[in-house]
Amino acid sequence: MDKLLGRISTMSGVLGVGALTVNTCLYNVDGGERAVMYDMLRGGILDDVRSEGTHFMIPFVQRPIVLDVRTRPREIPSVTGTKDLQMVNIKLRVLWRPIYEKLPQIYRELGADYDERVLPSIGNEVLKSVVAQYNAEELLSKRQEVSHRIRSELVKRAAHFHLDLDDVAITHLTFGKEFMRAIESKQVASQEAERQAFVVKKADQERMAVVTRAEGEAEAASIITKAMEKNGNAIIEVRRIDASKEIAGKLANSRNITYLPGGASGGSGGSSGSGSPGLLLGIDAK
């Protein structure tokens, strides 16, 4: 019985040592990661890149270095000057990732924090060089062109450090207080000039309307004069009749108009004299 227990204990120890050995010889690379291998006997970082999954290593001789290779955002701020010496505060958002095949070289030359070493420096360099080629107003009116040039230059610079840029965009663009006040003053002056132009145009239109109206009245008077010379006062009588009809129609439709006939004064001998005219009274209904 003691021999059996001793054998079981020995086997358990062997299995434990074996499991520990196997565990120290294996390592995992998760999704979105890659690993480079440091080998003490073969001169440091090996050139091959380990992909996702479980891999074998030699304990105490090899050491895996797992690196994140997923696309990550990075914001690069910069304060730089324009072509007309205006200071501009600009921020750039970059979506970047390392080139998988170059991970051993990246780690060998830059270390695990390669993004901190590379992106801020090349980002500021490109921003300053591109922004200095434009005036302050052109940065606003040609923003898409400026963004395209920054992207093109930044992609070229990042390729030297084996970084791939998926997207580059300007997210923030502000100027100094003096320039903003100058822009506001210019906008106010432009609006005032437009208002004055509108006033002048309106005055011209009113003057043309007055002239046209006067020409029409003069032409109408000329036509009436010619008609009177040709037909006498007949046209005036026609106008008087038309006006009387219009007044009579308005009075007939009004409820507050009362007609009082005029009194007739009789002469001696039964002869009738001229009577006073009747009155039209507007009676308030209240």
C-alpha positions in Angstrom: 0.0 0.0 0.0 2.8 2.4 0.8 4.5 1.5 -2.5 1.3 2.3 -4.3 0.9 5.7 -2.6 4.6 6.5 -3.3 4.1 5.7 -7.0 1.0 7.9 -7.2 2.8 10.7 -5.5 5.7 10.4 -7.9 3.4 10.4 -10.9 1.5 13.4 -9.6 4.8 15.2 -9.1 5.9 14.3 -12.7 2.6 15.4 -14.1 2.7 18.7 -12.2 6.2 19.4 -13.4 5.2 18.5 -16.9 2.1 20.7 -16.8 4.1 23.6 -15.5 6.7 23.0 -18.2 4.1 22.9 -20.9 2.4 26.0 -19.5 5.7 28.0 -19.5 6.4 26.8 -23.1 3.1 28.2 -24.5 1.7 31.7 -24.9 -1.5 33.2 -26.4 -1.9 36.0 -28.9 -5.5 37.5 -28.7 -7.6 39.0 -31.4 -6.3 42.4 -32.7 -2.8 41.6 -31.5 0.5 40.4 -32.9 3.6 39.1 -31.1 7.3 39.5 -31.8 9.9 37.2 -30.2 13.0 38.1 -28.3 15.6 35.4 -28.4 18.6 35.6 -26.2 20.6 33.0 -28.2 19.8 34.3 -31.7 20.6 38.0 -31.2 17.5 39.8 -29.9 14.3 40.4 -31.8 13.5 37.8 -34.4 12.2 38.9 -37.8 9.0 36.7 -37.9 5.7 38.0 -36.6 3.4 35.7 -34.6 -0.4 36.0 -35.5 -3.4 35.3 -33.3 -3.5 31.9 -31.5 -1.4 29.7 -29.2 2.4 29.5 -29.9 5.4 27.6 -28.5 8.5 29.3 -27.0 11.6 28.1 -25.2 11.4 29.2 -21.5 14.1 31.4 -20.1 15.6 31.8 -23.6 12.7 33.3 -25.6 10.3 36.0 -24.5 7.2 37.0 -26.5 6.3 40.7 -26.8 2.6 41.2 -27.6 1.6 44.4 -29.5 -1.8 45.9 -30.3 -2.3 46.3 -34.0 -5.9 47.5 -34.1 -6.8 50.8 -35.7 -6.7 53.5 -33.0 -7.5 57.2 -33.0 -5.0 59.9 -32.0 -5.5 63.6 -31.7 -2.6 65.9 -32.5 -2.9 69.6 -31.4 -0.7 72.3 -32.8 -0.4 76.1 -32.6 1.2 77.5 -35.7 1.3 80.6 -37.9 -0.3 81.2 -41.3 1.2 82.9 -44.3 -0.1 86.3 -43.2 1.4 85.8 -39.7 -1.9 84.9 -37.9 -1.7 82.4 -35.1 -4.0 79.4 -35.5 -4.9 76.7 -33.1 -5.5 73.5 -35.1 -6.3 69.9 -34.0 -5.9 66.8 -36.2 -7.6 63.4 -35.7 -5.6 60.5 -37.1 -6.8 56.8 -37.4 -3.6 54.8 -37.5 -2.2 51.3 -37.2 1.2 49.7 -37.6 2.2 47.6 -40.6 2.2 44.0 -39.4 5.2 42.8 -41.3 7.3 45.7 -39.9 6.6 45.1 -36.2 10.0 43.6 -35.4 11.7 46.6 -37.0 9.3 49.0 -35.3 10.0 47.5 -31.9 13.7 47.2 -32.5 14.0 50.9 -33.5 11.3 52.7 -31.5 10.1 50.4 -28.7 6.6 49.5 -27.6 5.5 53.1 -27.3 6.3 53.9 -30.9 3.1 55.9 -31.4 4.1 58.4 -28.7 7.5 58.8 -30.2 6.4 59.3 -33.9 2.8 60.7 -34.3 3.1 63.9 -32.3 6.4 64.9 -33.9 5.5 64.2 -37.6 2.0 65.6 -37.0 3.3 68.9 -35.8 5.9 69.1 -38.5 3.3 68.5 -41.3 0.8 70.9 -39.8 3.3 73.7 -39.5 4.6 73.2 -43.0 1.2 73.0 -44.7 -0.6 75.8 -42.7 2.3 78.2 -43.4 1.4 78.1 -47.1 -2.1 79.5 -46.7 -3.5 82.8 -45.4 -5.9 82.7 -42.5 -9.0 83.3 -44.7 -7.9 80.5 -47.1 -7.8 78.0 -44.2 -11.6 78.6 -43.9 -12.5 78.8 -47.5 -10.1 76.0 -48.7 -10.5 73.7 -45.7 -11.0 70.6 -47.8 -7.9 71.3 -49.8 -5.8 72.0 -46.7 -7.1 68.7 -45.1 -6.2 66.8 -48.3 -2.7 68.2 -48.4 -2.1 67.5 -44.7 -3.3 63.9 -45.2 -1.0 63.4 -48.2 2.1 64.7 -46.4 1.3 62.9 -43.2 0.8 59.6 -45.0 4.2 60.0 -46.6 6.0 60.8 -43.3 4.3 58.0 -41.4 5.3 55.4 -44.1 9.0 56.1 -43.1 8.1 54.8 -39.6 6.1 51.8 -41.0 2.7 53.3 -39.8 -0.5 53.1 -41.9 -3.0 56.0 -41.7 -6.6 55.1 -42.4 -8.0 58.6 -42.0 -6.8 62.1 -41.3 -9.2 65.0 -40.6 -9.2 68.5 -39.1 -11.4 68.6 -36.1 -10.7 72.0 -34.6 -9.6 75.3 -36.1 -9.6 78.6 -34.3 -7.7 81.9 -34.7 -6.5 84.5 -32.3 -8.8 87.1 -30.7 -7.5 90.0 -32.9 -8.2 88.1 -36.1 -11.7 87.1 -34.9 -12.4 90.8 -34.1 -11.2 91.8 -37.6 -13.5 89.2 -39.2 -16.5 90.5 -37.2 -15.7 94.1 -38.2 -15.4 93.1 -41.8 -18.8 91.2 -41.7 -20.5 94.3 -40.0 -19.0 96.6 -42.7 -20.1 94.2 -45.5 -23.7 94.0 -44.1 -23.8 97.8 -43.8 -22.6 98.2 -47.4 -25.3 95.8 -48.6 -27.9 97.7 -46.6 -26.8 101.0 -48.1 -26.9 99.5 -51.6 -30.5 98.3 -50.9 -31.5 101.8 -49.8 -30.1 103.4 -52.9 -31.7 100.8 -55.1 -35.1 101.3 -53.4 -34.8 105.1 -53.8 -34.0 104.7 -57.5 -37.1 102.4 -57.9 -39.3 105.0 -56.1 -38.0 107.8 -58.3 -38.7 105.8 -61.4 -42.2 105.0 -60.1 -42.8 108.8 -59.6 -41.5 109.6 -63.0 -43.6 106.9 -64.6 -46.7 108.1 -62.7 -46.1 111.7 -63.7 -45.6 110.7 -67.3 -48.9 108.7 -67.2 -50.8 111.6 -65.7 -49.3 114.0 -68.3 -50.3 111.7 -71.1 -53.8 111.3 -69.6 -54.2 115.1 -69.3 -53.0 115.5 -72.9 -55.6 112.9 -74.1 -58.4 114.7 -72.1 -57.4 118.1 -73.5 -57.4 116.8 -77.1 -60.8 115.2 -76.5 -62.2 118.4 -75.1 -60.9 120.4 -78.1 -62.6 117.9 -80.4 -65.8 117.2 -78.6 -66.3 120.1 -76.2 -67.3 119.5 -72.6 -69.0 116.2 -73.3 -66.2 114.1 -71.8 -66.5 116.1 -68.5 -70.2 115.4 -68.4 -69.6 111.7 -69.0 -67.0 111.7 -66.1 -69.5 113.5 -63.9 -72.3 111.0 -64.7 -69.9 108.1 -63.9 -68.9 109.7 -60.6 -72.6 110.3 -59.7 -73.4 106.6 -60.4 -70.6 105.5 -58.2 -71.6 107.7 -55.3 -75.3 106.7 -55.7 -74.3 103.0 -55.6 -72.3 103.5 -52.4 -75.1 105.5 -50.7 -77.7 102.9 -51.7 -75.7 100.1 -50.0 -75.0 102.1 -46.8 -77.5 101.7 -43.9 -76.5 104.9 -42.1 -77.4 107.4 -44.8 -80.6 109.5 -44.5 -81.9 111.8 -47.2 -83.6 115.0 -46.1 -85.4 116.8 -49.0 -84.8 120.5 -49.3 -87.6 123.1 -48.8 -89.2 125.0 -51.7 -89.8 128.8 -51.4 -93.0 129.9 -53.1 -93.4 133.4 -54.8 -96.4 135.6 -55.0 -99.2 134.8 -57.5 -98.7 131.1 -57.2 -95.4 131.1 -59.0 -92.8 128.6 -57.7 -89.2 129.8 -56.9 -86.0 127.8 -56.6 -85.8 125.4 -53.7 -82.9 124.6 -51.4 -81.1 121.3 -52.2 -81.7 118.2 -50.1 -79.2 116.8 -47.5 -77.6 113.4 -47.0 -76.8 112.7 -43.4 -74.6 110.0 -42.0 -76.3 108.8 -38.9 -74.2 106.9 -36.3 -75.8 103.5 -35.5 -74.5 103.5 -31.9 
